[in-house]
């Protein structure tokens, strides 16, 4: 069903929302676009600046709509953009499918008004003009001389940034030497203040990503038992040194730039022909949400590839201000979907974005990949050998059980009783002693954080 553009114009709360919607109404920003067989419902996933897409849905019969974004405008730019995309002239392709559970849930909660369409049509237009908003999105021809100046300025900024980062890394190496010279007891006695000082210096040196990692180091160390902290501190200081020296040896390496300066944006990644693309069936293995010291909330969504013979993982990573509150998750543990993922270049590709979703409807649940009996930490060791600065890594655990030691700490133990791993905290949704057909965990180097598990009664969130 095509949406009358005049209705979109009248529904928009203001001209700014129309302009933003015009910029969002591009098929490349929507990994998933679908409609019901009768055209009464349309829904989609809009990719914003983060890795997790916003879920948008519209009832075309009465123009009821919903979006998972935190915008205070109603309808938001994503809803307006979806309505624009349903217009036949947009060139967007919609799959025809049964509504997914998140659309059905919304339909069950909402109360249909009596005459939304008539009210929208009768609403005053005011200063809103959709044609003007769409015209602003047309790219203007750039003067060749101006383009050359822009490129030269960008190259100069990159060179200046590289110089500042290298200076900051020299200071980091001196700081690392000082920590070892003064002794681990002194460092572990006041890790927050010591890490804060060098992190602030690295921010000034344009090494924001590395500064964030160092700022989080005290929290990781203090979460461990007292006797485990010296070993973990030495390991992390060593990883920081390896990372700094690797960047100084090859400042143009994409992975090292991401770990030290910051990640590429979505458009840059999609335009990179060397970026790994993987199409297949993926399952949401779990989510980890935590507040960083810089006030940002990090939202990690881990995906497990089900099409490969061995385990393949992908991380969708988002950051947003703590003041906005926790965002609604785009996925739930156990969700399965066909998609094309694009991975950020790395020695062990892990972080990714969703490029396209294939198949919008529900599908039979597929099993996890089989894992040959082996030490589960072999997966972590292989990642560490390729990238020795790796902090943590997802691992697929073979059949096993949960247990507790004499001090009440939770452990995972395999069925062959040849491997056991300590767990972070106590899983909330899985009873101790329960048998796990398989499990996904994040190994931090000292502990495993359980994400989800396959059990005889289905997939269960690990409560991480």
N, C-alpha and C positions, 0 to 999 in steps of 0.2 A: 504494500500500500504506500503510495507516495504522499508525503506531507506537503500541504499548501504552504509555500514560503511566507505568505502573508500572516499565517497563524504563528509561525516561528517568530516573526517580527513582533507580533502583539504579545506573545508569551514572555519575551525577553524582559528582564527587570530594568535594563537600561542599555544605552548604546555601547558602553564598555563591555557588557556581557555579549552583545552581538558580535563585536569585533573579536573578542577572545574565542567565541564559538566558530567564527569564520576561519581562524587560524588552526583550530582543533579539528575541523571537518576535513581532514585529509586521510584517505584510506590507509596510508603508511603508518599513521598513529594508532590504528585500531587492529590489533592482532586477531580479534574475533568480532565478526558481525554476523548476526543471524536473525531470522524471523520465523514466526509460526506459520504453519501451512496456510492458514486463512489470512495471514497478514495483519491480524489484530494486535500481535505483540512483536516488538523488535527489541533486541538487546545486543550488547557488545561490551568489549573490554578496551578501554582507552589507556594507552601507555603514556604516562606522564614523565616527569624527570627521573623518577625512581624506577625500580625493577618490577614492583608489584603494580599491576594495572588497576584502574578504577572500573568497577562494574556498573553499567548503566542500563536502564530498562525503561521502555515507554509503552503504554497501552494506547495504540493509535485511535481507538474508538472514543475515548473520553479525554485523551492527552494526560492521563495520570502518569507519573514518572518517578524514578528513584535513581540516585547515584551514591556511591560509597565515598565520594570525595568529601573533604571537610568544609567546602564552601558554604558561606552564609547566604549566598544568593540563591533564590529559587524561582525558576529552575536554574541550575548551574550551567556553565559553558559546555560541559560534557553532554548534558541532556539536549541542549539546543543543537550541538554539533551532530548528535545522533539523528535528530530530526532532519537536519540539513542533508545528511548522508542518505536518508531514505528517499530524497528527491531523485527522480530518474536522471536528471542532468548531472548528478555528482560523479557518476562513474564508479561508485562503490558497489562491490559484489557482496550480497547477503546469502549465507547458507540457509536452507530451509530445514528446520529441525524441531524436535520436541523441546519445549522449554526446559532448561536445566533446573536443578533443585533450588538454586538461589532466586531464580525468577518465580518459581512456583510458590516459594515461601513468601515472597513479597506480595504476590497476588492474594494469598490467603490472609495476609494481615491488613491489606488496604480496604477502605470502604469507598465504593464508587460514588462520585457525586452525580447529581441529576443532570446537569447540563454544562459540563466543563467546556465542551467545544463552543457552545453558544456564548459562554462568558468570555472565552478567549477571543472570539471573533469580535465581540462588542467592546473589548478593552481599548482605551485610548492609545494611539500610537505615540503621541507626544513627539519628542525629538529623535526617536529611534528610526534608523534607516538601514535596512539590511543590504541594499544595493551598495551603499557607501562602505559598509563594513567589508563586504566581499571584494570591492574594488581596491581597498587598502592592502589586501593580501596579494595582489598581483605584483610580482617582482619588477622593480624599475631597472632599466638598463644602466649598467655601471660604466663610467668613463674608464677607458683602458689605463690612463695615467693614474687615476684614483685607485684603480685596482692594484697597480704596481706599488703605489705608496702604502696601501693597506697591507700587502704581502710583506714589504720591507719592514714595516713597523712591527708586524707579528713576529718576524724572524729576529728582530732586535730584542723584543720582549722575551722571547724564548732564550736567547743567548744571555740576557741579563739575569733571568731566573736561574739558568744553569750555573752561572757564576756564583750567585748568592747561595744556592743549594750546596755547591762544592765547598764554599767557605763554612757553611753550617755543619757539614759532615766532618770537616777537620776538627771543629770544636767538639763534635760528638765523640770522635775517637779519643781526644784528650780527656773528655769527661769519663769515658769508659775506663781509660787507664787510671784515672784518679780514684774511681770506685774500687778497683782491685788493689791499688796501692794503699788506700786507707783501710781496706778490709771489709769483708762481707757483713760482719757483725755491725759495723758502723752504717753501712748502706741499708741493711734490713731494719736498723733502729729508727730510721726516718726516711723511708722510700718515697713518700708522697712529696715532701718538700724538695728532695733532690731531683726527682723526675720532673717536677713542675718547672724547675728552673731551666733545665736543658730543653724541655718541650717548648717553653716560651721563646727561647732563643731560636729554635728550629722554625717556629711560626714566623718569626721575623725574617728567617732565611728562606721563606717560601716552601719549606718542606712540611706542609700542613699534615699530610697523611702520616708521615713518620712521627710527627709530634703527637698526633692522636694515639698512635700505638704506644709510645713511651708514657703518655699520660695515663693509659689504662694499665700499665705494668704493675703498679702497687696493688690495685684491686685484685689482679690475678694472683699475685704472690700471697697477699694476706688471706685469700680464700683457702689456702692450703694449710695443712697441719704444720706446726712450728718446725718439726724435724725435716719437712720436705722443702722448706723455703730456700735454704742455701743452694741446693742442687738446681732448683728451678731458676734462681737468680743468675747463677753462672751460665746456665743454658740460654737464658734470654739475653744476657749481655753479649754472649758469643754470637747469637743470631743477629743482633743489632750491628755488631762489628762486621760480620760477613756481608750484610745487606749494604752497609755504607761503602765498603771496599768494592763490592760488585758494581755499584752505581758509578763510583769514581773511575772504574775501568771501562764502563760502557754507559755513558749518560743517556744515550739514545734508546736504550732497551725499554720496550713498552711496559713490560711487567715491573721493572724497577722504578720507572717514572710513576707508575700507578701507586706503588707501595710507599714512595717517598714524597711525591708532589701531590698527586690526586688522579682520579680516574678520568678517562675520556667520557665525553657525553654520548648519548644514544646515537645521534646522527653520525658522529665520528666513527663509532664502532661499526655501524651498519655499512658505512662507506669503505671500510677496510677490507680489501679482498683477501688478506691473509688471515682474517679472523675465522676460527673454526665454527662451522655450522653443523648442527646435529638435529636431524629430524627423526622423530619416533614417539613412542608412548612413554609418558613420564608420570610418576606418582609423587604427590606431595608427601615427603617423608617426615616433615615436621617444621616447626617454627620456633625461633628463639628471639625474644624481644627484651631489650635491656636499655637502661639509660646510661649514657656515657658521661664522663666528667665535664665535657664541654657543653652539656645541656641538651645535646641531641639524643633522640631515641633511635636506636638501631633496630631494624626489623629484618631478621634473617629468615628466608624461606628456602628450605632445602628440598631439592627434587632428586628422585632416584630414577635413572633410566631403566626401562623394562625391556627395551628392544635388543640390548647388547648381551653377549654371553657372560661378560663379567660386570661388576658393579661400575656404573658411571654416575657421578653426582654433578649437580649444578646448584649454584647458590644465587638466589635473587636477593639483592641487598638494597634496602631503602634507609634513608635517614630523614628525620623530620623533627621540628622543635618540640621540646617536652611540653611547652605551654599549649599546644594544640590538642593535647590528650592523645590517647592511644587510638590509632586508626583501626577501622574494621579490617580484618584480614581478608585478602582477596581469595585465599584458598584455605581449605581445611585439610588436616592430615588424613590421608587415604584417598583424596581426590585423584583421579586419573584422567589424563587428556593427551591427545595428539598435538604436538607442537614442533615448530622449528625454533631452536635456541641458537643464539649467537654468543660465543664465549669471548671474553676479554683475552687477548694474547697472553699466554703464560707458559712456563715450562710444564706445569701440570694444570691444564685448563680447569677452572672451577667456577669462578664468578661468571654469570651470564645474564642476558636479557631475553625476553620472549619476542621473537620477530613475528611469527604467525601461529595462530591456533587452527588446527584442522579438526573438524567434527565438533559441532556445538552441542549435540544432544548427549543423553546418558548412554553408557556403554557397559557391557559385562566387565566385571573386575578381572584383571589379568594378574597372574602370580608374579612374585619377585624373582629376580634371576637366581639360579642355583649357585651356591658358593662351595667350591671344593674344600675339603678339610685342610686347614692351614692355620698358622698363627694369624689371628685377625689384625695384629699390628704390622704385618708385612705390608699392608696397604699404606699405612702411615710411613713406614720406613722407606718405601719406594718414593713417596712424595718428598720426604726429607732429603733423600739422596739427590733428587733433581733440583730442589729448591731448598737449600739448608736453612733459610730464614723463615721457613713455614712455622706458623704459630700452632694451628690445629688443623685437623683434617677429618673428613667424614669416613667412617668405616662401616662395612656391612658385617654384622656378626652372625656366625652360624648358629644352629640350634643350641639352646642352653637354658639356664634357669637363673632366677634372681635369688640371692642369698644375703645373709647378714652375718657379720663377724661378732666377736664377743663384745665389742664396743658399740654395736648397733649400726655400723656403717654398711651401706648397701654395696653389693658386688654382683657382677655378672660372671657366671661360670659355664663353660661349654659342656655339652653332654659327654664328651670323651674325658672330661676332668683333666685336660692338659693345659688349659688356659683360663685365667681369671683376671678380671679387670675391675678396679674400684670405680664406683659411680659417683657423680656429683649429686649430693643430696639423696633423697629417696623418691623413686618414681611414684607419682600420686595415683595413677590409674591402673597400675599392675600390681597384683598381690605378690608378696614375697613367696618364693617357692613355685610360682607359676611357670609353666613351660613356655618358652618362646621359640617358635619355629624359625624365626630370624629376627634381627633387630638392626636398626640404623642408629649409630651413635656418633658424636663428635669427640675424637680423642684429642685432648689438650696437651699431651706429652706426659701427664701425670694421672689424669682421670678421664673417664668417659661420661659424656652428657647424653643420656638416652633421649632420642627424638621420637621414635615410634617402634612398634614391634608387631610382627605377624604372629598371631596366636591361633589356637584351634577355634576360637570364637570370632575371628576377624582381626582387622588392623586396629591397633589401640594406640592412642597418643601417649608418648612416654612422659608427658608432664614436665618437659624441660623448660 
